[in-house]
């Protein structure tokens, strides 16, 4: 059976997706500064011109990757909230979700690179801070909603707990990546599960 020919819009979307996948791989490996537009385009099988037809710069592509990761987290949490699960099942789903999010090597590397870029580049910092505040507000909202379902009173505002949750996951992931013998994967996951359970569910 002959392959369906893509429309112009479908072809453009496919090109964009492949460039994003390539960008995630290259930037996670080399960092933003160490990566070039040519690297990203060639890894995806495209030219420099194809890159600039979809993104204004590699920084624009990088920000888009971070936004997508944030959107995936938001969708996952919303799905759990909308499922109407019993409390114990919701607790299990949330723990599994955060552990799954925690395990993403590429995702962690991209956010770690973003923080380094923000320290060095004031313009990038402004863009990242706007995204981080959106991420904080989103996670804070879900913390408040889940605690309502669990009939648990928050000790501090949800937005502050959101910052703490983000920092905790990033910190644990860093030590697991850099000191795997001292903090192996299974220990890191068990620790996060215990902390989340004590903070949000007990």
N, C-alpha and C positions, 0 to 999 in steps of 0.2 A: 504494500500500500504506500503510495507516495506521501512524503512528509508534507504536512501543511505549511504553506509559506506564511511567514510572519508578516503581519502588517507593519507599517513604519513605526507605529506607536509601540507595538509588541517588541520589535527589534531594538528600539531605543531603551525600553524597560529592561530587556535582557542584557544589553550592553552595560547599563547602569548597575545592575545587580552584580554582574561579573567584576566590574571595576571595584565595587564596594567589597566584595569577597576578597579580591586581590589586595586591596588596600588594607584590610584587616590583617591579612597574613604578613604583608611586608612591613607595616608599621609596628605590629607586635614584635617582629623579629629585629628590625633595624632602628626603631624609633622614628619619630616624625622628621627630625632633622636629617637623619641618615638615609631616609627614603627619598626617592625622586619620582617625579611624575612619570618619567620613562620606565622606572622599575615597576611601578604599579600597572601601567598600561601594558607593558610587555608580558608581565606575569599573567595578565588576563587575556592576552592574545590580541591586543589592540594597539593602535598608534597613539602618539601624543595628541594628535588632533581629536581622536575619539574621546580622550580624557576631557579635554577642554570643551567639548560639545556637551558634556554632562556636569562638569564641576568647574568652578572658577579657579580653584587652587586645591592643593593637597590638604590644606587646612580645612577647607569647606567639606571635603570628603571625610576627613577625620571627625569633624563635628557631627556629620550625618551618621557616622557609625555609632558615636556615643548616644545620639538621640534615639537611634533604633534599639540599642541595648536597653535604654531607659523605657522605651515604649513596650518592649517585650516583658519587662518586669511588671509594668503597669497592667498589661493585659492578663498576665498570669495571676496577679493578686485579685483583679476584678473577677476573673473566672471562679476563683475559690469563694469569694464573697457572695457571688450570685448563685452558687450551687445550693445554698440553703442546707448545708450539712449539719449534722449533730455536732455538738461542741468537741467531742473527742476526735471525730473524723476531721473536723476543721483544723484542729491542732496538729494532727498527723500530716495533713495536706500542706499546711504552712511550713512545718519543719522540713518536710521533703522538698518543698519549693525553694526555700532559702539554701538548703544544702546543695541542690542542683545548681542554683545561681552561683553559689560560692565556688563550685568546681570548674567553672569555665576559665581555662587558661588564657585564651585569647582575650576574653572580656576583661579579665583582671589586668593583663598586660596593657591593654588600650587605656583603661582608666588610670593606671599607674603612670603611663607615658603622658597622659593629659595633665596630671598633677605636676609633673616635672616641667612640662611646657608652660604651665600657668605660673610657676615660680620664676621662669626666665623671661617670659614675654607678657608684658602688661596688656597688650591687645588681645592675646589669646586668653589671658586670665579673665578679662571682661566677658568674653563669650562663654567660657567654661562656667564661670560663677552663675551666669543666668541659667544655664542648664542644671547646675547643682542645686540652685534654689528651687527650681521646678521639681527636681527629683526629691528634694527634702519635703516639699509640700505634698507631693503625691504619696510618698511613703508615710508621712505624718497622718495624712487623711486615712489611709488604710489601717494604720495602727489604731487610730481612734475608733474606726468602724468595727474592727475585729474585737477590740476590748469591750465595746458595747454588747456585741453578741455574747462574749464570754462573761459579761456582767462583772467586769474588772475595772476598778478605778485607776486611772493613770496617776503615777506619782509626780510626774512632770508633764509639761505640754507635749503633745504628739510630735510637733516639729523638732523639739529637742531630742526626743527619743529616736526620731528619724536620723538625725545627725549621728547619734551614738551608735545606732544599728549599722549605718554606712561605714563608720570608722572601725567598728568591731570586725565586720566582715573583711574589710580591706587589710586590717592589721593581721588577722589570723591567716589570711591568704598569703600575705607577704612572708610570714615566718615559715609557713608550710612550704612555700616555693624555694626559699633561701636556706632553710634548715630542716630538710625533710627527715633527717634521722632523729632530730630532737622533737619535731612535731610532725609525725607522719599523717597521711591523709585521714585514716580512720580515727585517729585521736582528735584531729582538728574538727572533723565533722561531729564527733560525739560531744566535744566541748561546746561547739556552737549550739547544738540541739539542747544541751542542758541549760545554757544561758538563756536561750529564747524561751524555753519552757518555764524557767524560774521567773523571768521578767514579765512575760505576757500571759501565761496560762495558769500558773499556780495561784 
